Amino acid sequence: MEAIGFDGRGSVAIRDPNAVSLGDRNRLKKLVADENDDRSKLYREIARANGHPEWEERVRSTFAKVWVQEAPAGYWYQSAGGAWQQR
């Protein structure tokens, strides 16, 4: 999808809101927020389950890399410098 991609923290980000019709933008924002809430819970729980809640940022970073590696060709992601790139 042209409108979204992975950010550097293992979350989904709206890359180009203009790629979605005006009528669908609020729905997209809600879907992205819900997805990111689930991802945050997952990362927090993985760190906690490993006995190191302080590892949450490491878990996020690891997942961010894996999401990009496993994404289909053409999927958007943010580089370490914050620029959008396609896989």
NORRA-V124650 format. One record per helix or strand of 2 or more residues. SS is the DSSP state (H for helix, E for strand). FROM is the first residue (numbers start at 1). LEN is the number of residues. If there is no record, write none. Layout:
SS:FROM:LEN, SS:FROM:LEN
This chain:
E:4:3, E:12:3, H:17:3, H:22:28, H:53:18, E:76:3, E:84:3
